[in-house]
Amino acid sequence: MLRPSAVTIMFRARTGGCSTASATVWIGLHGTPAASSSASHRAAGGGTSLKQAHDRIRKIAECLDDKGLAALRQARQAVGQMWPQLEVRGEASLREEVEKLKGLLAADDFYESLPAIGSAARTVVTAYFTLYAKAHAERAEQFQAAVEKIKGRAEWNAVPDTMRQPVLQPLTVRCCANQEQPEGSLVCKACSATLSQMESDLAALGGLFAQVVAQVQKLTTPPDMKVQRVRVSEFFGGAMEKEEQVRQAVARLQDHLLKLLDEGIKIVVE
Ligand SMILES: [Zn+2]
């Protein structure tokens, strides 16, 4: 009897979103460790093996419908892109859940565990969005407060109307308060800021604020007037433990400011 040559059926489910090899799920029906036992089955009766293969293909196709593929895509994003960001920010309590999720995704019969995969992935996704929303709100709040501080300065009224928006731009561009995050997106659709960018923005707030103040001074000072910026912190460096130390520092600052005024210099205190 002519025996049919070994049949290898590969099912490829594209989970999309990633360009790495891990984004593609390969299921080798005769290339798995079960191949040796299925080989003996083939010898005894190839029909049984082929039937098992067909059953498995049907099962996979049933599990990996649009909903199943979406759950896989989200799980891969949770493990590959969200978890590393949570981990470096100290969310260690999720480690166990992530390891479980990685194990389920790597299993040969991962398609049988889609409910568990979906549930574990949602835990990670929820933690990521909670962290993201907090950073997004905090950045908006602090930059909005900085904008209000600029607008509250006496010289703000002297800034020409047409220059107000451009002057405030370094601050307002980071004020996004309407977080809009489509499913599957790691960042807000309105500002596209990543978690790292929002953290850098907050770290840069002091510098950006000083930059805007300087710009306001430039726009509201007559061209022939000299302006000097004075950093108060330079007069109060180090710890102060005695009343006398405070008095001396205040006196030094006062002398310096009065000297500048005598020289007809406009002072900007920082
Ligand atoms: Zn935003």
Residues whose N, C-alpha, C, O or C-beta is under 5 A from the ligand:
A	BS01	ZN	C176 N178 Q179 C188 A190 C191
